[in-house]
Amino acid sequence: MKSTELVGGPYVTASTNSMYSYAQKVGYNISAIYGYKTDGLLQASDFAADGTPLIPVISKAQPGDIKYVDFNNDKIIDGNDQTIIGNAVPKLNFSADIAVRYKNFDLEVLLQGTGQSDAVLLGMLANPLDMSFDGGIPTTYYSTRYWQPTRTDARFPRITTSPANSKLTSDFWFENAAYMRIKFAQFGYNLASNSLKRVGISNIRLYLNAQNPYTFSSLKIMDPESRGNQWTYPVMQMYTIGANVKF
């Protein structure tokens, strides 16, 4: 991460890391996200027949690129249009440990999650085929949702090997990172009988254990807990069956 110039007054400093730009400012969250506000994607109607933009755009922008908002209304899209646009730190963290027992059965579930925060799509998750970085292959989710002249309401901009304009820090890449995950769930059954005691066993407990079996989240191509880019290792699922024997 490297520091850049002061922005927006003496109480703000900005720093960048890949597509992230952070800012510290009195009255805002620590490491608030700093960048451009957006208004969807540019369409053919935003350009004249000869390709001349009819609205303020980034240099060399085309239909299917991100439409950045002229925040200060000076008819130019530049660094002066950047502002605080989001917060990557959850407003709420929560967990709950629930245990239930009935006769010989027992169930324990651990829930964990966060409230709303802004997750930012990075790297190949945002710009597959970016040959200025490390290239890549579009995910199945991305491949059916990038802009085309016949798909103007797309979630992602047009696909290109040089997506320079799409790599600016903006709220276009934000997704709601709120989630609730079942971190741990274990179902057990206790066997205790006179027959077992005759062979010196006081109790046998059979159990099925699941770690991270399910996550409730609106994120489609990013893990809400680990986040990151295409190189970030996701939280793993694990299932085990076992038995505890007491003599």
C-alpha positions as CSV (number, residue, x, y, z in Angstrom):
1,M,0.0,0.0,0.0
2,K,1.4,3.4,-0.8
3,S,0.4,6.9,0.4
4,T,-0.8,9.5,-2.0
5,E,-1.5,13.2,-1.8
6,L,-3.9,14.8,0.6
7,V,-7.5,14.9,-0.8
8,G,-10.6,16.8,0.2
9,G,-9.0,18.9,2.9
10,P,-6.4,18.5,5.7
11,Y,-8.3,15.8,7.5
12,V,-8.2,13.2,4.6
13,T,-5.4,11.1,3.5
14,A,-5.7,8.5,0.7
15,S,-3.9,5.3,0.0
16,T,-4.3,2.7,-2.7
17,N,-4.1,-1.1,-3.0
18,S,-5.1,-2.6,-6.3
19,M,-8.6,-1.3,-7.0
20,Y,-9.1,-0.1,-3.4
21,S,-8.5,3.5,-2.4
22,Y,-8.9,4.3,1.3
23,A,-9.4,7.6,3.1
24,Q,-9.2,8.7,6.7
25,K,-11.4,11.6,7.6
26,V,-13.0,13.0,10.7
27,G,-16.7,12.0,10.8
28,Y,-16.2,9.0,8.6
29,N,-15.4,5.3,9.2
30,I,-11.8,4.3,9.5
31,S,-10.4,3.3,6.1
32,A,-13.5,4.4,4.3
33,I,-13.4,3.7,0.6
34,Y,-12.6,6.7,-1.6
35,G,-13.3,6.9,-5.3
36,Y,-15.9,7.6,-8.0
37,K,-19.7,7.3,-7.8
38,T,-21.2,5.6,-10.8
39,D,-24.5,5.4,-12.7
40,G,-24.5,2.0,-14.3
41,L,-22.9,1.5,-17.8
42,L,-22.5,3.8,-20.8
43,Q,-25.0,3.1,-23.6
44,A,-25.0,4.0,-27.3
45,S,-27.5,6.8,-26.5
46,D,-24.7,8.5,-24.5
47,F,-22.8,9.1,-27.7
48,A,-23.4,10.8,-31.0
49,A,-23.4,8.8,-34.3
50,D,-19.7,9.7,-34.8
51,G,-18.8,8.4,-31.3
52,T,-18.6,11.9,-29.7
53,P,-19.7,11.6,-26.0
54,L,-22.9,13.5,-25.2
55,I,-22.1,13.5,-21.4
56,P,-18.9,13.8,-19.4
57,V,-16.9,10.5,-19.7
58,I,-13.4,9.2,-19.1
59,S,-11.1,9.6,-22.2
60,K,-11.6,6.8,-24.8
61,A,-14.7,5.5,-23.1
62,Q,-17.1,3.4,-25.2
63,P,-20.6,2.0,-24.7
64,G,-20.4,-0.8,-22.2
65,D,-17.8,1.0,-20.0
66,I,-18.6,2.3,-16.5
67,K,-20.5,5.6,-16.4
68,Y,-18.8,7.7,-13.7
69,V,-20.7,10.6,-12.1
70,D,-19.6,14.2,-12.7
71,F,-19.8,14.8,-8.9
72,N,-18.7,18.4,-9.0
73,N,-20.7,19.2,-12.1
74,D,-17.7,20.8,-14.0
75,K,-18.5,18.7,-17.2
76,I,-15.2,16.7,-16.7
77,I,-14.6,13.3,-15.1
78,D,-11.3,13.5,-13.2
79,G,-9.9,13.1,-9.7
80,N,-11.9,16.1,-8.4
81,D,-15.1,13.9,-8.7
82,Q,-13.8,11.4,-6.1
83,T,-15.4,11.3,-2.7
84,I,-16.1,8.9,0.2
85,I,-18.1,6.1,-1.4
86,G,-18.2,3.2,0.9
87,N,-17.1,1.3,4.0
88,A,-15.4,-2.1,3.9
89,V,-15.7,-2.5,7.7
90,P,-18.9,-4.3,8.9
91,K,-21.2,-2.2,11.0
92,L,-22.2,-5.3,13.0
93,N,-20.5,-8.6,14.0
94,F,-22.5,-11.3,15.6
95,S,-22.4,-15.0,16.7
96,A,-24.6,-17.4,18.4
97,D,-24.0,-20.9,19.9
98,I,-27.2,-23.0,20.1
99,A,-27.3,-26.4,21.9
100,V,-30.4,-28.7,22.1
101,R,-30.7,-32.0,23.8
102,Y,-33.6,-34.4,23.7
103,K,-33.4,-37.9,25.2
104,N,-30.4,-39.6,23.5
105,F,-30.1,-36.9,20.8
106,D,-28.1,-33.7,20.9
107,L,-27.5,-30.9,18.4
108,E,-25.1,-28.0,18.6
109,V,-24.9,-25.2,16.0
110,L,-22.5,-22.2,15.9
111,L,-23.7,-19.2,13.8
112,Q,-21.4,-16.3,12.8
113,G,-21.8,-13.3,10.5
114,T,-21.7,-9.6,9.9
115,G,-24.0,-6.8,9.0
116,Q,-23.8,-4.7,5.8
117,S,-20.4,-3.6,4.5
118,D,-19.0,-3.1,1.0
119,A,-17.1,-5.9,-0.6
120,V,-15.1,-4.9,-3.7
121,L,-14.6,-7.2,-6.6
122,L,-11.0,-7.4,-7.6
123,G,-8.7,-8.8,-10.2
124,M,-10.1,-11.4,-12.5
125,L,-13.4,-11.3,-10.5
126,A,-13.9,-7.8,-11.9
127,N,-11.9,-7.8,-15.2
128,P,-11.2,-11.2,-16.6
129,L,-9.0,-11.2,-19.7
130,D,-7.1,-8.2,-18.4
131,M,-3.8,-8.6,-20.2
132,S,-2.3,-5.6,-18.5
133,F,-2.4,-7.7,-15.3
134,D,-2.4,-11.5,-15.4
135,G,-5.2,-12.3,-17.9
136,G,-7.7,-15.0,-16.8
137,I,-10.8,-16.7,-17.8
138,P,-14.3,-15.3,-17.0
139,T,-16.3,-17.2,-14.4
140,T,-19.5,-18.8,-15.4
141,Y,-21.4,-16.2,-13.5
142,Y,-19.5,-13.3,-15.3
143,S,-19.7,-14.8,-18.7
144,T,-23.5,-14.4,-18.8
145,R,-23.6,-11.0,-17.3
146,Y,-21.1,-8.7,-19.2
147,W,-22.3,-5.9,-21.4
148,Q,-23.1,-6.5,-25.0
149,P,-25.2,-4.4,-27.5
150,T,-27.9,-7.0,-27.0
151,R,-27.5,-7.1,-23.2
152,T,-27.5,-3.4,-22.2
153,D,-28.8,-4.1,-18.6
154,A,-25.7,-6.2,-17.8
155,R,-24.1,-6.4,-14.3
156,F,-20.6,-6.1,-15.6
157,P,-18.9,-3.8,-18.2
158,R,-18.0,-4.9,-21.7
159,I,-15.2,-7.5,-21.7
160,T,-11.8,-6.3,-23.0
161,T,-8.1,-7.1,-22.7
162,S,-7.4,-3.5,-21.8
163,P,-10.0,-2.4,-19.2
164,A,-8.2,0.7,-17.9
165,N,-11.3,2.8,-17.5
166,S,-13.0,0.0,-15.5
167,K,-10.2,-0.3,-13.0
168,L,-10.7,3.0,-11.3
169,T,-11.9,2.8,-7.7
170,S,-15.7,3.2,-7.8
171,D,-18.9,2.0,-6.2
172,F,-19.7,0.0,-9.4
173,W,-17.7,-2.9,-8.0
174,F,-19.4,-2.9,-4.6
175,E,-21.5,-5.8,-3.4
176,N,-23.2,-6.2,0.0
177,A,-21.0,-8.4,2.1
178,A,-23.5,-9.0,4.9
179,Y,-23.7,-12.7,5.6
180,M,-24.5,-15.4,8.2
181,R,-22.5,-18.6,8.1
182,I,-23.1,-21.9,9.9
183,K,-19.6,-22.3,11.2
184,F,-20.1,-25.5,13.0
185,A,-23.0,-28.0,13.3
186,Q,-22.8,-31.3,15.2
187,F,-25.6,-33.9,15.5
188,G,-25.1,-36.8,18.0
189,Y,-26.8,-39.8,19.4
190,N,-25.8,-41.5,22.7
191,L,-25.9,-45.3,23.1
192,A,-26.1,-46.6,26.6
193,S,-27.4,-50.0,27.4
194,N,-26.9,-52.9,29.8
195,S,-25.4,-54.9,26.9
196,L,-22.6,-52.4,26.4
197,K,-21.9,-52.3,30.2
198,R,-21.4,-56.1,30.2
199,V,-18.5,-55.7,27.8
200,G,-17.1,-52.7,29.8
201,I,-18.4,-49.8,27.7
202,S,-20.4,-47.2,29.6
203,N,-21.4,-45.1,26.6
204,I,-21.0,-44.7,22.9
205,R,-21.7,-41.4,21.2
206,L,-22.1,-41.3,17.4
207,Y,-21.9,-38.0,15.7
208,L,-21.9,-36.2,12.4
209,N,-19.9,-32.9,12.3
210,A,-20.1,-30.2,9.6
211,Q,-17.8,-27.1,9.4
212,N,-19.0,-24.2,7.3
213,P,-21.7,-26.3,5.6
214,Y,-23.8,-23.3,4.4
215,T,-23.6,-19.5,4.1
216,F,-26.5,-17.1,3.7
217,S,-25.2,-14.3,1.5
218,S,-26.0,-12.4,-1.7
219,L,-22.4,-12.6,-2.9
220,K,-22.1,-14.9,-5.9
221,I,-18.3,-15.0,-6.9
222,M,-16.6,-14.0,-3.6
223,D,-16.5,-15.5,-0.1
224,P,-18.0,-12.9,2.2
225,E,-15.6,-13.8,5.1
226,S,-12.2,-14.1,3.3
227,R,-13.1,-11.7,0.3
228,G,-10.0,-10.8,-1.7
229,N,-9.3,-11.6,-5.4
230,Q,-8.9,-14.7,-7.5
231,W,-5.9,-15.8,-5.4
232,T,-7.7,-15.6,-2.1
233,Y,-8.3,-19.1,-0.6
234,P,-11.9,-19.5,0.3
235,V,-13.2,-20.8,3.7
236,M,-13.3,-24.6,3.3
237,Q,-16.2,-27.0,4.1
238,M,-15.4,-30.1,6.1
239,Y,-17.6,-33.1,7.1
240,T,-16.7,-35.8,9.5
241,I,-18.4,-38.8,11.1
242,G,-17.1,-40.2,14.4
243,A,-17.7,-42.0,17.6
244,N,-16.7,-41.4,21.2
245,V,-16.4,-44.5,23.4
246,K,-16.3,-44.3,27.2
247,F,-15.2,-47.4,29.2
